[in-house]
Amino acid sequence: MEYDTLIVERREGVARLTLNRPDVLNSFNHAMFPLLLGHFDTIAKDRSLRAVYLTGAGRGFCAGQDISGTAVGGDFGSHLEESWNPVARAIRSLDRPVVCAVNGVAAGAGANLALACDFVIAAEEASFIQAFINIGLVPDTGGSWTLPYLVGRARATAALMLGDKIPAKQAAEWGMILKAVPLASLETEAWALAARLAAMPTLALGLTKRLINAAATNTFEQQLAAEGELQTICGRSTDHTEGVTAFREKRKPAFRGE
């Protein structure tokens, strides 16, 4: 399906979402938020879709908010709660892995949209810019939480307060993203990862994601308890039975995502 601002494809158990405003580096207009959220809701309800692949059309991934028609001095907090925040929450709460292929610049909320994903692979030519400070704003879309969590306080402070461009190779060295690859290899590598994840035990992947999310605020004892609770769920799953059976039979498991 192709919309004016979003291209949606489904194959190999993967939902591919391509931001499609290449003339403005895929910056978001107001119509894009409910459209993207609607598809995340559809994916959440469709168990045949076992991974998500998010990327951008053209030479950029996402330049954040399209500010060409945004009034200065507006109620940006309300805007965030109606737009970017629900998208970030949808990515983090989805019980399927989300792979982000960053094909070019990822700036402002666009950078933090990428960093909310579970796996980020970027073209070596791509870059990440926390551009908020350059127009007198604070970071949003979870960036003030995600960056310190990923790269530590010192590097996060520099990125958020200085607003400098961070090349993809540097982002990979910092641990901000999984890896940087040549642009010509980006589609192949990122899609292979998404397809691999879609063939894995989906229930266990989703519950692992829940544990990773919880670890940010849980104590060690709370995390041990959470692991035990979710391990019990996985232990009763069809995929666990298949995994053990395949191991004993010395064959590759055929996981069904159940």
C-alpha positions as CSV (number, residue, x, y, z in Angstrom):
1,M,0.0,0.0,0.0
2,E,1.3,3.4,-0.9
3,Y,0.0,6.6,0.8
4,D,1.1,10.1,0.1
5,T,3.5,10.1,3.0
6,L,4.0,6.4,3.9
7,I,4.7,3.2,1.9
8,V,3.6,0.0,3.5
9,E,4.7,-3.5,2.4
10,R,4.3,-7.0,4.0
11,R,6.5,-10.0,3.1
12,E,8.3,-12.8,4.9
13,G,6.5,-11.9,8.1
14,V,7.9,-8.4,8.1
15,A,5.9,-5.1,7.9
16,R,8.0,-2.6,6.0
17,L,7.2,1.1,6.7
18,T,8.9,3.7,4.5
19,L,8.5,7.3,5.4
20,N,7.8,9.0,2.1
21,R,8.3,12.7,2.0
22,P,11.7,12.7,0.3
23,D,11.6,16.3,-0.9
24,V,11.7,17.4,2.8
25,L,13.9,14.6,4.1
26,N,10.8,12.8,5.4
27,S,10.1,15.4,8.0
28,F,6.7,14.8,9.6
29,N,3.6,16.8,8.8
30,H,0.4,16.4,10.9
31,A,-1.1,13.7,8.7
32,M,1.8,11.3,9.2
33,F,1.3,10.7,12.9
34,P,-2.1,9.1,12.8
35,L,-1.2,7.2,9.7
36,L,1.9,5.7,11.2
37,L,0.2,5.0,14.5
38,G,-2.7,3.2,12.7
39,H,-0.2,0.9,11.0
40,F,1.6,0.1,14.3
41,D,-1.8,-0.7,15.8
42,T,-2.6,-3.0,12.9
43,I,0.8,-4.7,13.2
44,A,0.2,-5.2,17.0
45,K,-3.0,-7.1,16.2
46,D,-1.7,-9.2,13.3
47,R,0.4,-12.1,14.7
48,S,1.5,-13.0,11.1
49,L,3.7,-9.9,11.2
50,R,6.7,-10.9,13.3
51,A,9.0,-7.9,12.8
52,V,9.0,-4.3,11.6
53,Y,11.4,-2.6,9.2
54,L,11.4,1.2,9.3
55,T,13.3,3.4,6.8
56,G,13.0,6.5,4.8
57,A,12.6,7.3,1.1
58,G,15.3,9.2,-0.8
59,R,18.5,10.6,0.7
60,G,17.3,11.1,4.3
61,F,15.7,9.0,7.0
62,C,13.8,11.7,8.9
63,A,14.5,15.4,9.6
64,G,12.0,15.4,12.5
65,Q,9.1,17.9,12.5
66,D,8.3,19.9,9.4
67,I,8.4,23.3,11.0
68,S,7.6,25.2,7.8
69,G,4.1,25.7,8.9
70,T,4.6,25.6,12.7
71,A,3.9,28.7,14.7
72,V,6.5,30.1,17.0
73,G,5.6,30.0,20.7
74,G,3.0,27.3,20.4
75,D,2.0,24.7,23.0
76,F,4.7,22.2,22.0
77,G,4.1,20.0,25.0
78,S,0.5,19.3,23.8
79,H,1.7,18.8,20.3
80,L,4.3,16.2,21.5
81,E,1.7,14.3,23.5
82,E,-0.6,14.1,20.4
83,S,2.1,13.3,17.9
84,W,5.7,12.1,18.6
85,N,5.2,10.6,22.0
86,P,2.5,8.1,20.9
87,V,4.8,7.0,18.0
88,A,7.7,6.5,20.3
89,R,5.5,4.6,22.8
90,A,4.2,2.4,20.0
91,I,7.7,1.4,19.0
92,R,8.8,0.6,22.5
93,S,5.6,-1.2,23.5
94,L,5.2,-3.3,20.4
95,D,5.9,-6.9,21.3
96,R,7.8,-7.5,18.1
97,P,11.3,-6.3,17.2
98,V,11.7,-3.1,15.2
99,V,14.7,-2.7,12.8
100,C,15.5,0.8,11.6
101,A,17.5,1.3,8.5
102,V,18.8,4.9,8.6
103,N,19.6,5.8,5.0
104,G,20.6,9.4,5.5
105,V,20.3,12.3,7.9
106,A,18.3,11.6,11.1
107,A,17.7,14.9,12.8
108,G,15.8,16.1,15.9
109,A,12.8,13.9,16.6
110,G,13.8,11.9,13.5
111,A,17.0,10.9,15.2
112,N,15.1,9.9,18.4
113,L,12.5,8.1,16.4
114,A,15.3,5.9,15.1
115,L,16.9,5.4,18.5
116,A,13.6,4.2,20.0
117,C,13.8,1.2,17.7
118,D,15.3,-2.1,18.8
119,F,18.0,-2.4,16.1
120,V,19.5,0.6,14.2
121,I,21.7,0.0,11.2
122,A,22.8,3.1,9.4
123,A,24.5,3.9,6.1
124,E,28.1,5.2,6.7
125,E,27.0,8.3,4.8
126,A,24.2,8.9,7.4
127,S,24.4,11.1,10.4
128,F,22.5,11.8,13.7
129,I,21.9,15.4,14.8
130,Q,20.2,16.4,18.1
131,A,19.1,19.6,16.3
132,F,16.8,20.9,19.0
133,I,19.3,23.2,20.7
134,N,20.0,24.9,17.4
135,I,16.5,26.4,17.4
136,G,16.3,27.0,21.1
137,L,14.4,23.8,22.2
138,V,15.1,20.9,24.5
139,P,15.3,17.3,23.2
140,D,12.0,15.3,22.8
141,T,10.7,12.0,21.5
142,G,12.5,10.3,24.3
143,G,16.0,11.5,23.3
144,S,16.9,12.8,26.8
145,W,16.3,9.3,28.1
146,T,17.5,7.2,25.2
147,L,20.8,8.8,24.6
148,P,22.2,8.7,28.2
149,Y,20.9,5.1,28.4
150,L,22.8,4.2,25.2
151,V,26.0,6.2,25.3
152,G,26.4,7.5,28.9
153,R,26.0,10.9,30.4
154,A,29.1,12.6,29.1
155,R,28.5,11.8,25.4
156,A,24.8,12.3,25.6
157,T,25.3,15.8,27.2
158,A,27.6,16.7,24.4
159,A,25.2,15.5,21.7
160,L,22.1,17.1,23.2
161,M,23.7,20.4,24.3
162,L,26.0,21.1,21.3
163,G,23.8,19.8,18.5
164,D,26.7,18.6,16.5
165,K,26.4,16.2,13.6
166,I,27.4,12.6,14.7
167,P,28.5,10.5,11.7
168,A,27.1,7.0,11.6
169,K,30.5,5.4,12.2
170,Q,31.0,7.5,15.3
171,A,27.5,6.6,16.4
172,A,28.3,2.9,16.1
173,E,31.6,3.3,18.0
174,W,29.7,5.0,20.8
175,G,27.1,2.2,21.0
176,M,24.3,4.5,19.9
177,I,23.4,2.2,17.0
178,L,24.2,-1.4,16.1
179,K,26.5,-0.7,13.2
180,A,27.3,1.4,10.2
181,V,27.5,-0.1,6.7
182,P,28.1,1.2,3.2
183,L,24.9,2.7,1.7
184,A,25.0,0.1,-1.0
185,S,24.8,-2.7,1.6
186,L,22.2,-1.0,3.9
187,E,19.1,-2.5,2.4
188,T,20.5,-6.0,2.2
189,E,21.9,-6.1,5.7
190,A,19.0,-4.4,7.5
191,W,16.4,-6.5,5.6
192,A,18.3,-9.7,6.3
193,L,18.2,-8.8,10.0
194,A,14.4,-8.1,9.9
195,A,13.7,-11.3,8.1
196,R,15.9,-13.3,10.5
197,L,14.0,-11.8,13.5
198,A,10.7,-12.7,11.8
199,A,11.7,-16.3,11.7
200,M,12.7,-16.4,15.3
201,P,10.5,-17.3,18.4
202,T,8.4,-14.1,18.4
203,L,6.9,-14.6,21.9
204,A,10.3,-14.8,23.4
205,L,11.6,-11.8,21.5
206,G,8.6,-9.7,22.6
207,L,9.1,-10.7,26.3
208,T,12.8,-10.1,26.0
209,K,12.0,-6.6,24.8
210,R,9.7,-6.2,27.8
211,L,12.6,-7.2,30.1
212,I,14.9,-4.7,28.4
213,N,12.4,-1.9,28.9
214,A,11.8,-2.8,32.5
215,A,15.5,-3.0,33.3
216,A,15.9,0.8,33.1
217,T,13.9,1.2,36.4
218,N,13.8,-2.2,38.0
219,T,16.1,-3.2,40.9
220,F,18.1,-6.4,40.4
221,E,15.7,-8.3,42.6
222,Q,12.7,-7.0,40.6
223,Q,14.4,-8.0,37.4
224,L,15.1,-11.5,38.6
225,A,11.4,-11.8,39.5
226,A,10.3,-10.5,36.1
227,E,12.7,-13.0,34.4
228,G,11.1,-15.8,36.3
229,E,7.6,-14.8,35.5
230,L,8.3,-14.4,31.8
231,Q,10.4,-17.5,31.6
232,T,7.4,-19.5,32.8
233,I,5.3,-18.1,29.9
234,C,8.0,-18.9,27.4
235,G,8.5,-22.4,28.8
236,R,4.9,-23.2,28.0
237,S,5.1,-21.9,24.4
238,T,4.9,-23.9,21.2
239,D,8.2,-22.3,20.1
240,H,10.0,-23.6,23.2
241,T,8.8,-27.1,22.5
242,E,9.9,-26.8,18.9
243,G,13.3,-25.4,19.9
244,V,14.0,-28.3,22.3
245,T,12.7,-30.9,19.8
246,A,14.8,-29.5,17.0
247,F,17.9,-29.5,19.2
248,R,17.4,-33.1,20.1
249,E,16.8,-34.0,16.5
250,K,19.8,-32.0,15.4
251,R,17.8,-29.9,12.9
252,K,17.0,-26.2,12.4
253,P,13.9,-25.2,14.4
254,A,10.8,-24.0,12.5
255,F,9.4,-21.4,14.9
256,R,5.8,-20.3,14.5
257,G,5.9,-17.3,16.7
258,E,3.7,-18.8,19.3
